[in-house]
Amino acid sequence: MVFLSQRRVYILPTRHGLTFGLALILMLIASINYNLSSATYSRFCSRAWASFRSLHTFRNLAHLYVSAGRVAPVFAGDTAQFELVFENTGATRPALT
């Protein structure tokens, strides 16, 4: 059983997250270049949304206990399925299923 403390939870971007970050950088460059205040506002709102989603993801994962569940035996070359058991001893986590 592993306790997910604040130092063990890492939120790393996926390929779609990196694409979103690149789009935000291009939006910032274009909005500064063409002096578009609405595009700048949209860019900063999108960045704030991404920051809040990262914070909520971190708070849903921090302070959980993770342990290995049952694993059925398989032959070499077959697909194995692993089960993880999350144990919550603290607050309600509505986004964890």
N, C-alpha and C positions, 0 to 999 in steps of 0.2 A: 504494500500500500504506500502510495506516494502522496504527500501533502503538497498541493500547488500553492506555494507562498507567492508573495508579490515578486520575488526574485526569479521564480521559475516560469512565469508566464511571459511569453514573447509573442507579440503580434507582428507577423511578417507579411508584407504585401504579396499578393499573387500576381500573375501576369496581367490580369485585368486591373488590379490596383495600380501597377506601374504604368499601364496605359492611361488610366485616369489621371495619375500625377503628371504625366507628360502632356495630356490635354490641358490640365490646369496651367502648366507653365506656358504653353503656347497661347492660351487665352489671356494670360497676364501680359505677355509680350505684345500681342495684337491690340489689347485694350489700351496699353500705354502708348503704343505707336500711333493709333488712330484717335486717341483721346476720347474713348467711349466709357462714360461713367457707368452706364447700365451693364456693360460687359464686365467691368471691374467689380461691381456689386455682385453680379451673378457668380463670378469666380470666387470671391471671398465667402459667399454663402455656401457654395459647393465645398470649399475647403473646410469651413466650419462644420458642415454636415459630416464630412469624412472624419474629422477629429472626434466628434461626439460618438460616431459609430465605433471608432477604435476604443474609446473610453468605456463604452457600454460592453463591448466584447471583453475587455480586460476585467471589468468588474464582475461579469458573469463567470469567468474562469478562475479568478483568484479565490483562494481559501476553500478549495474542493479537495476531496480525497479521491484518488484514482487507483484502482486495482485491476488486476487481470481477472477476467471471467473464465468461463469454461471454454475449452478449445477441443473440438472433436478431432480424433486422430485421422490423418489423411495419408495417402501414399505419395511418394516422390513424384513431382510434376503436376499433382492435382491442386486445385485452388483451396487454400485454407482460409477459414473465417475466424477472426479474433474478436472477442467480446471484451469491451471495457466497462467497468462498473464505476459510476460516479456516485460519490456519497456526499451529501450536503448536510452539514451540521449547523449552518448559520442561517442567513436570511433567505428569503424566497428568491428564486432565480427564474423569472418567467420565460426567458429565451433559451433555456437549456432543456433539450428534449433528448 
